[in-house]
Amino acid sequence: MNNKFCISGYYGFDNFGDEVILKVLIENLKKFKCQPEITVFSVNPEKTSKLYNVKSVHSFKYFEVINSLFRTDYLISGGGSLLQDSTSIKSIIYYLGVIFLAYLFNKKVLIFAQGIGSIHNKIIAKITASLLKKAQYITVRDENSLKLLQQWGIKASLCNDPAWNIEVEVCDNSISDIGIQLRPWASLSDSVLFELEQVVNKY
């Protein structure tokens, strides 16, 4: 019935944004698929399994990852900025390796709400383009990623970040404070922070 899914991403590191993405993804799979079998690759599989009521294997226990990919119907890669080498070349090699193994086992690959790039290494960029051209479906969360894929001749759809789709309970309608969580990034300059402050203050 094509009900088996493996999810590959930056999961188990207690990064708030990535965990929200995973929560939204799992909730939607369970909503639109009848009893899906979901396996998440996580560096903390026990916690991930308990939090989301899914099966989870350690991201770097390669035999378990390979076995899961062999048994699945789909690999979902994402969301987040997985395919970039600005933070680490090892990271992009890992995520590309997972995608390659899925193709090796003749599985369908879905690229979910990713930010693609920047990729400075030309060889890695070519490998990334080659693998993404084979994907069943691709969604990206920003226009720069969409333009990059278009330059590579790859069709993709632009979507909002899945974090915006999370369902939350509002306990007090009088609450008007907004919390913003930021992390260090090459493009996060003082001018960007100032512009962000101006936008937030409007509301």
N, C-alpha and C positions, 0 to 999 in steps of 0.2 A: 504493500500500500504506500510505499515511499514515505514512511512515517518516522524514519530515523535521522536524527540531526546531530552533527558535531559542531560545536561553537568554539572558535579560536579567537582569542583576544588577550588584552592585558588584564586578566582576571585573577583575583586572589591577592592582589597587592594592596588592597584596602584603599584604592583610589576611588574617591566618591563618584566622579563622573563616569568612569568605566563601569562601576557596579550598577549605577542607575541604568546605563545602556543595556547591560545584561538583564536586569530585572524587566525592563520594557520588552526586550526581545523574547524572553522566555514566556512572559504573560501573553504576548501576541501569538506565539506559536501554539500555546495551549488553547487559546481562544479560537483559532482558525483551523487547527488540526485536531482530529479525533485521537486522543491519547498518544501524543507524540513521544517517542523515545529520545530524550535529549541528553547528550553528554557534553559537558563543558571542560575544556582544558584550562586548568587553574593551578597556580603555585600553592594554593591552599585548598585542595580538593575536599577535605572534610568539612571545612566551613562553607564552601560554595554549595556543596551537596545539601547541607542542613538548611542554609538560607533560602534556597530556591526549589528545594524538593526535586532535584534532578540527580542524575549520575554525574560524577566528576572524576577525572583522572589528572595526575600531575602533568603539567605542561612539559616538563623536562625528563619524564620517565618515558623514553622514546618507544619502548616496546608497547606500552599501554596506549600511547598516542597512535602508533601504527595499527595496532589491533582494532582500536576504535574506528579509525578511518576505513579500514578494510570492511568493517561490519555496517557502516553507515550508508545512508542514501544521499545525504547532502552534507557538504561542509559550508558553514556560514563563517566567513572571516570578517571580524569587525564587531562593533564599530570602533571609532577612535582613529588616531593617527598612527596606524601600525606600519604602513608602507612608506617609511621615510628613514633617512640615515643621518639626520641632523643630531639626534641624541645618541645613536649607536648603530654601527653597521651590523653588529651581531643580531640585533633585534629584527631588522628587516630580513636578514638571511633566514632566521628562524621561521618567521611568518610565511615567507615565500616557500620555504621547505615544506611546511604543512600543506600549502596549496598544491605544490608539485606532487606530493604523495597522494593527495586526493585524486588528482588527474591520473596518476599511475594506476590507481585502483578503479579507474573509470567511474568516479563519482561526480555528481554535479556540484559546482562551486558557485556560491552566492557571495558577492562582496557587498557588505552591509554598512551603509552610512559612514564610509571612511573618508578621511582626509588624506589624499595621495600626495606625497612629496613633502618637502623637497628631497630630491635624491641627487646627491652630488657625484657619486661614483657612476661613471658612464656604463660600466659593465652591469652593475646592479640595476640601473635604469632600463637597460635593454632586456634583462631577464624579467623584470617586473612587467614591462609592456607585453612581452611574449606570453607570460602566464595569464595576464588579465584579459588578453584577447580571447582566451578559451573559456572565460567565465560564462556561466549561464545567464547571470543578471548582475548588474552593478549599480549601486546607488552611492553617491558621494554627498558630503554635507556642506561643501563650499564651492564657490564658482571657480576658484583657482584650480582645484582638483579636477573639475569638469573640463576646464580649458586644457589642462595637461593631457587628459585622456583623449580629448578631441585631436590634439596634436599627434597623438600616437595612433589615431584612427580607430579609437575604441568608443563604442556607444555606451553611455551611462545616463542615469537620471539624477537630477538634483533633488535632495530631500532635506527636511529640517533635521537637526540633531535629535536623535531618539529621546534624549533626556527631557525634552519639552513635552513628551507624550506621557510622562509618568503621572499616574493618578494619585493624588494626595488628598487627605482628609483635612478640611479646614475646621478647626475647633472653635475659632473665635473670629467672627466676621470683622471685628474692629482692628485686627492685626494688619498693619500696613507696612511693616519693615521688610526690607529685601536683603537677603544675604547673598554675597557673591564670593565664590572661592576661586582664587587665582593661583597659578603655579609659575615658577620661573620659565621663561621662553625667550628665544633669541629676539623675536619681534616685539616683546613686551617692554616697550620703552616708556620713558616718563611722559612723552607726548600722547602715547596711546592710553596710558592710565588717566591722563588729564581729560581726554575726550570721553573715556568711559565714565568718568566722574560727572561730566557735564550732562551726558545722556541720562544717567541714573537720577540725577537731581531734578530732572524735568518731571519725573513721576513721583 
